[in-house]
Amino acid sequence: MSFAALPPELNSAQIYAGAGTGPLLSAAASWDGLAAEWSAGARSFSATGVLTHPLSQMS
């Protein structure tokens, strides 16, 4: 969409008549869910403990 092709009154009206807050709130909820899953994954990795095999001590 080219904003330069339309008069400013139409551009402003289209912005104000947009989708509203619904899509933004939906995206925020999705990001919250993703953060919760990543947090659970990090906790499961930290629960595995430290490697004690002799080969894990090699540099």
Biopython code that builds the backbone (N, CA, C, O; Angstrom):
import numpy as np
from Bio.PDB.StructureBuilder import StructureBuilder

atoms = [
    (1, "MET", "N", (0.848, -1.173, 0.000)),
    (1, "MET", "CA", (0.000, 0.000, 0.000)),
    (1, "MET", "C", (0.890, 1.231, 0.000)),
    (1, "MET", "O", (1.836, 1.334, 0.781)),
    (2, "SER", "N", (0.576, 2.147, -0.874)),
    (2, "SER", "CA", (1.333, 3.389, -0.959)),
    (2, "SER", "C", (0.540, 4.508, -0.294)),
    (2, "SER", "O", (-0.517, 4.918, -0.773)),
    (3, "PHE", "N", (1.075, 4.985, 0.811)),
    (3, "PHE", "CA", (0.392, 6.071, 1.511)),
    (3, "PHE", "C", (0.449, 7.368, 0.717)),
    (3, "PHE", "O", (-0.398, 8.242, 0.903)),
    (4, "ALA", "N", (1.423, 7.506, -0.156)),
    (4, "ALA", "CA", (1.550, 8.720, -0.954)),
    (4, "ALA", "C", (0.471, 8.802, -2.031)),
    (4, "ALA", "O", (0.184, 9.887, -2.538)),
    (5, "ALA", "N", (-0.125, 7.671, -2.384)),
    (5, "ALA", "CA", (-1.126, 7.661, -3.450)),
    (5, "ALA", "C", (-2.496, 8.128, -2.973)),
    (5, "ALA", "O", (-3.343, 8.485, -3.792)),
    (6, "LEU", "N", (-2.727, 8.132, -1.662)),
    (6, "LEU", "CA", (-4.034, 8.507, -1.118)),
    (6, "LEU", "C", (-3.927, 9.805, -0.329)),
    (6, "LEU", "O", (-2.860, 10.133, 0.191)),
    (7, "PRO", "N", (-5.024, 10.538, -0.238)),
    (7, "PRO", "CA", (-5.000, 11.762, 0.564)),
    (7, "PRO", "C", (-4.827, 11.434, 2.051)),
    (7, "PRO", "O", (-5.218, 10.352, 2.488)),
    (8, "PRO", "N", (-4.255, 12.342, 2.827)),
    (8, "PRO", "CA", (-4.002, 12.087, 4.240)),
    (8, "PRO", "C", (-5.265, 11.750, 5.027)),
    (8, "PRO", "O", (-5.204, 10.988, 5.992)),
    (9, "GLU", "N", (-6.399, 12.304, 4.632)),
    (9, "GLU", "CA", (-7.643, 12.027, 5.347)),
    (9, "GLU", "C", (-8.016, 10.552, 5.240)),
    (9, "GLU", "O", (-8.470, 9.950, 6.213)),
    (10, "LEU", "N", (-7.825, 9.976, 4.064)),
    (10, "LEU", "CA", (-8.128, 8.555, 3.876)),
    (10, "LEU", "C", (-7.127, 7.680, 4.625)),
    (10, "LEU", "O", (-7.512, 6.691, 5.250)),
    (11, "ASN", "N", (-5.856, 8.036, 4.566)),
    (11, "ASN", "CA", (-4.846, 7.263, 5.296)),
    (11, "ASN", "C", (-5.146, 7.253, 6.786)),
    (11, "ASN", "O", (-5.083, 6.206, 7.429)),
    (12, "SER", "N", (-5.470, 8.409, 7.331)),
    (12, "SER", "CA", (-5.772, 8.516, 8.756)),
    (12, "SER", "C", (-7.013, 7.698, 9.109)),
    (12, "SER", "O", (-7.028, 7.001, 10.123)),
    (13, "ALA", "N", (-8.039, 7.779, 8.288)),
    (13, "ALA", "CA", (-9.273, 7.031, 8.545)),
    (13, "ALA", "C", (-9.013, 5.525, 8.513)),
    (13, "ALA", "O", (-9.566, 4.784, 9.325)),
    (14, "GLN", "N", (-8.180, 5.073, 7.587)),
    (14, "GLN", "CA", (-7.874, 3.645, 7.504)),
    (14, "GLN", "C", (-7.072, 3.175, 8.713)),
    (14, "GLN", "O", (-7.256, 2.054, 9.186)),
    (15, "ILE", "N", (-6.185, 4.028, 9.212)),
    (15, "ILE", "CA", (-5.408, 3.660, 10.397)),
    (15, "ILE", "C", (-6.317, 3.553, 11.613)),
    (15, "ILE", "O", (-6.222, 2.592, 12.376)),
    (16, "TYR", "N", (-7.193, 4.529, 11.799)),
    (16, "TYR", "CA", (-8.078, 4.518, 12.965)),
    (16, "TYR", "C", (-9.147, 3.432, 12.889)),
    (16, "TYR", "O", (-9.644, 2.987, 13.924)),
    (17, "ALA", "N", (-9.508, 2.997, 11.683)),
    (17, "ALA", "CA", (-10.526, 1.962, 11.519)),
    (17, "ALA", "C", (-9.889, 0.584, 11.379)),
    (17, "ALA", "O", (-10.534, -0.346, 10.895)),
    (18, "GLY", "N", (-8.655, 0.442, 11.787)),
    (18, "GLY", "CA", (-7.901, -0.804, 11.623)),
    (18, "GLY", "C", (-8.440, -1.947, 12.456)),
    (18, "GLY", "O", (-9.572, -1.911, 12.937)),
    (19, "ALA", "N", (-7.631, -2.936, 12.612)),
    (19, "ALA", "CA", (-8.029, -4.182, 13.260)),
    (19, "ALA", "C", (-8.228, -4.047, 14.761)),
    (19, "ALA", "O", (-8.817, -4.931, 15.384)),
    (20, "GLY", "N", (-7.758, -2.974, 15.347)),
    (20, "GLY", "CA", (-7.913, -2.798, 16.789)),
    (20, "GLY", "C", (-6.834, -3.534, 17.569)),
    (20, "GLY", "O", (-5.766, -3.840, 17.038)),
    (21, "THR", "N", (-7.125, -3.813, 18.831)),
    (21, "THR", "CA", (-6.120, -4.421, 19.702)),
    (21, "THR", "C", (-6.137, -5.948, 19.665)),
    (21, "THR", "O", (-5.245, -6.582, 20.228)),
    (22, "GLY", "N", (-7.119, -6.540, 19.022)),
    (22, "GLY", "CA", (-7.247, -8.000, 19.002)),
    (22, "GLY", "C", (-6.004, -8.737, 18.532)),
    (22, "GLY", "O", (-5.513, -9.609, 19.249)),
    (23, "PRO", "N", (-5.475, -8.420, 17.349)),
    (23, "PRO", "CA", (-4.293, -9.135, 16.877)),
    (23, "PRO", "C", (-3.069, -8.940, 17.779)),
    (23, "PRO", "O", (-2.276, -9.863, 17.962)),
    (24, "LEU", "N", (-2.920, -7.747, 18.335)),
    (24, "LEU", "CA", (-1.783, -7.496, 19.216)),
    (24, "LEU", "C", (-1.896, -8.312, 20.499)),
    (24, "LEU", "O", (-0.904, -8.874, 20.963)),
    (25, "LEU", "N", (-3.082, -8.382, 21.070)),
    (25, "LEU", "CA", (-3.287, -9.173, 22.286)),
    (25, "LEU", "C", (-3.111, -10.665, 22.009)),
    (25, "LEU", "O", (-2.583, -11.397, 22.846)),
    (26, "SER", "N", (-3.546, -11.106, 20.850)),
    (26, "SER", "CA", (-3.375, -12.506, 20.470)),
    (26, "SER", "C", (-1.893, -12.850, 20.318)),
    (26, "SER", "O", (-1.445, -13.905, 20.768)),
    (27, "ALA", "N", (-1.143, -11.961, 19.687)),
    (27, "ALA", "CA", (0.295, -12.191, 19.530)),
    (27, "ALA", "C", (0.988, -12.213, 20.887)),
    (27, "ALA", "O", (1.877, -13.034, 21.112)),
    (28, "ALA", "N", (0.595, -11.325, 21.789)),
    (28, "ALA", "CA", (1.200, -11.293, 23.125)),
    (28, "ALA", "C", (0.930, -12.597, 23.872)),
    (28, "ALA", "O", (1.813, -13.117, 24.554)),
    (29, "ALA", "N", (-0.274, -13.119, 23.748)),
    (29, "ALA", "CA", (-0.604, -14.389, 24.402)),
    (29, "ALA", "C", (0.228, -15.528, 23.816)),
    (29, "ALA", "O", (0.667, -16.416, 24.547)),
    (30, "SER", "N", (0.443, -15.505, 22.516)),
    (30, "SER", "CA", (1.268, -16.538, 21.879)),
    (30, "SER", "C", (2.708, -16.466, 22.364)),
    (30, "SER", "O", (3.327, -17.497, 22.624)),
    (31, "TRP", "N", (3.245, -15.254, 22.488)),
    (31, "TRP", "CA", (4.616, -15.096, 22.990)),
    (31, "TRP", "C", (4.717, -15.558, 24.436)),
    (31, "TRP", "O", (5.724, -16.150, 24.824)),
    (32, "ASP", "N", (3.695, -15.299, 25.236)),
    (32, "ASP", "CA", (3.693, -15.780, 26.624)),
    (32, "ASP", "C", (3.735, -17.306, 26.669)),
    (32, "ASP", "O", (4.458, -17.889, 27.477)),
    (33, "GLY", "N", (2.962, -17.944, 25.801)),
    (33, "GLY", "CA", (2.965, -19.406, 25.742)),
    (33, "GLY", "C", (4.317, -19.952, 25.319)),
    (33, "GLY", "O", (4.795, -20.941, 25.874)),
    (34, "LEU", "N", (4.931, -19.309, 24.335)),
    (34, "LEU", "CA", (6.249, -19.740, 23.881)),
    (34, "LEU", "C", (7.284, -19.574, 24.993)),
    (34, "LEU", "O", (8.133, -20.444, 25.185)),
    (35, "ALA", "N", (7.218, -18.469, 25.717)),
    (35, "ALA", "CA", (8.154, -18.243, 26.828)),
    (35, "ALA", "C", (7.979, -19.305, 27.906)),
    (35, "ALA", "O", (8.963, -19.765, 28.485)),
    (36, "ALA", "N", (6.750, -19.695, 28.181)),
    (36, "ALA", "CA", (6.498, -20.729, 29.188)),
    (36, "ALA", "C", (7.082, -22.071, 28.742)),
    (36, "ALA", "O", (7.655, -22.799, 29.552)),
    (37, "GLU", "N", (6.939, -22.395, 27.458)),
    (37, "GLU", "CA", (7.497, -23.650, 26.948)),
    (37, "GLU", "C", (9.020, -23.641, 26.998)),
    (37, "GLU", "O", (9.632, -24.645, 27.362)),
    (38, "TRP", "N", (9.633, -22.528, 26.640)),
    (38, "TRP", "CA", (11.095, -22.440, 26.685)),
    (38, "TRP", "C", (11.594, -22.519, 28.119)),
    (38, "TRP", "O", (12.633, -23.122, 28.385)),
    (39, "SER", "N", (10.868, -21.919, 29.029)),
    (39, "SER", "CA", (11.249, -21.971, 30.440)),
    (39, "SER", "C", (11.184, -23.408, 30.954)),
    (39, "SER", "O", (12.076, -23.856, 31.674)),
    (40, "ALA", "N", (10.132, -24.122, 30.583)),
    (40, "ALA", "CA", (10.004, -25.525, 30.997)),
    (40, "ALA", "C", (11.134, -26.362, 30.395)),
    (40, "ALA", "O", (11.676, -27.245, 31.058)),
    (41, "GLY", "N", (11.481, -26.087, 29.157)),
    (41, "GLY", "CA", (12.588, -26.803, 28.527)),
    (41, "GLY", "C", (13.912, -26.531, 29.224)),
    (41, "GLY", "O", (14.715, -27.443, 29.414)),
    (42, "ALA", "N", (14.139, -25.291, 29.602)),
    (42, "ALA", "CA", (15.376, -24.946, 30.312)),
    (42, "ALA", "C", (15.430, -25.633, 31.669)),
    (42, "ALA", "O", (16.489, -26.095, 32.093)),
    (43, "ARG", "N", (14.291, -25.701, 32.350)),
    (43, "ARG", "CA", (14.255, -26.388, 33.647)),
    (43, "ARG", "C", (14.556, -27.875, 33.479)),
    (43, "ARG", "O", (15.243, -28.463, 34.314)),
    (44, "SER", "N", (14.054, -28.483, 32.418)),
    (44, "SER", "CA", (14.307, -29.914, 32.219)),
    (44, "SER", "C", (15.781, -30.168, 31.916)),
    (44, "SER", "O", (16.329, -31.186, 32.337)),
    (45, "PHE", "N", (16.426, -29.259, 31.194)),
    (45, "PHE", "CA", (17.853, -29.418, 30.935)),
    (45, "PHE", "C", (18.664, -29.243, 32.210)),
    (45, "PHE", "O", (19.634, -29.969, 32.426)),
    (46, "SER", "N", (18.285, -28.299, 33.055)),
    (46, "SER", "CA", (19.050, -28.090, 34.286)),
    (46, "SER", "C", (18.820, -29.232, 35.271)),
    (46, "SER", "O", (19.639, -29.445, 36.165)),
    (47, "ALA", "N", (17.728, -29.965, 35.123)),
    (47, "ALA", "CA", (17.443, -31.082, 36.023)),
    (47, "ALA", "C", (18.262, -32.323, 35.674)),
    (47, "ALA", "O", (18.291, -33.277, 36.453)),
    (48, "THR", "N", (18.923, -32.327, 34.526)),
    (48, "THR", "CA", (19.694, -33.504, 34.130)),
    (48, "THR", "C", (20.976, -33.644, 34.930)),
    (48, "THR", "O", (21.522, -34.744, 35.018)),
    (49, "GLY", "N", (21.463, -32.581, 35.504)),
    (49, "GLY", "CA", (22.662, -32.653, 36.337)),
    (49, "GLY", "C", (23.933, -32.438, 35.550)),
    (49, "GLY", "O", (23.900, -32.121, 34.361)),
    (50, "VAL", "N", (25.042, -32.612, 36.219)),
    (50, "VAL", "CA", (26.362, -32.392, 35.632)),
    (50, "VAL", "C", (26.907, -33.717, 35.123)),
    (50, "VAL", "O", (26.720, -34.759, 35.752)),
    (51, "LEU", "N", (27.573, -33.671, 33.992)),
    (51, "LEU", "CA", (28.196, -34.877, 33.452)),
    (51, "LEU", "C", (29.380, -35.275, 34.327)),
    (51, "LEU", "O", (30.209, -34.433, 34.670)),
    (52, "THR", "N", (29.463, -36.549, 34.688)),
    (52, "THR", "CA", (30.554, -37.015, 35.547)),
    (52, "THR", "C", (31.446, -38.035, 34.856)),
    (52, "THR", "O", (32.380, -38.554, 35.468)),
    (53, "HIS", "N", (31.177, -38.320, 33.617)),
    (53, "HIS", "CA", (31.991, -39.270, 32.870)),
    (53, "HIS", "C", (33.382, -38.666, 32.661)),
    (53, "HIS", "O", (33.498, -37.461, 32.439)),
    (54, "PRO", "N", (34.451, -39.492, 32.727)),
    (54, "PRO", "CA", (35.809, -38.947, 32.560)),
    (54, "PRO", "C", (36.015, -38.204, 31.236)),
    (54, "PRO", "O", (36.764, -37.228, 31.190)),
    (55, "LEU", "N", (35.368, -38.649, 30.172)),
    (55, "LEU", "CA", (35.542, -37.975, 28.887)),
    (55, "LEU", "C", (34.926, -36.583, 28.881)),
    (55, "LEU", "O", (35.313, -35.741, 28.070)),
    (56, "SER", "N", (33.974, -36.328, 29.772)),
    (56, "SER", "CA", (33.365, -35.004, 29.804)),
    (56, "SER", "C", (34.306, -33.978, 30.416)),
    (56, "SER", "O", (34.047, -32.779, 30.319)),
    (57, "GLN", "N", (35.388, -34.418, 31.043)),
    (57, "GLN", "CA", (36.339, -33.510, 31.675)),
    (57, "GLN", "C", (37.475, -33.120, 30.731)),
    (57, "GLN", "O", (38.327, -32.306, 31.087)),
    (58, "MET", "N", (37.490, -33.695, 29.535)),
    (58, "MET", "CA", (38.565, -33.386, 28.592)),
    (58, "MET", "C", (38.386, -31.989, 28.031)),
    (58, "MET", "O", (37.260, -31.546, 27.805)),
    (59, "SER", "N", (39.493, -31.291, 27.806)),
    (59, "SER", "CA", (39.397, -29.962, 27.212)),
    (59, "SER", "C", (39.870, -29.969, 25.798)),
    (59, "SER", "O", (39.859, -28.929, 25.139)),
]
sb = StructureBuilder()
sb.init_structure("model")
sb.init_model(0)
sb.init_chain("A")
sb.init_seg("    ")
for serial, (resi, resn, name, xyz) in enumerate(atoms, 1):
    if name == "N":
        sb.init_residue(resn, " ", resi, " ")
    sb.init_atom(name, np.array(xyz, "f"), 0.0, 1.0, " ", f" {name:<3s}", serial, name[0])
structure = sb.get_structure()
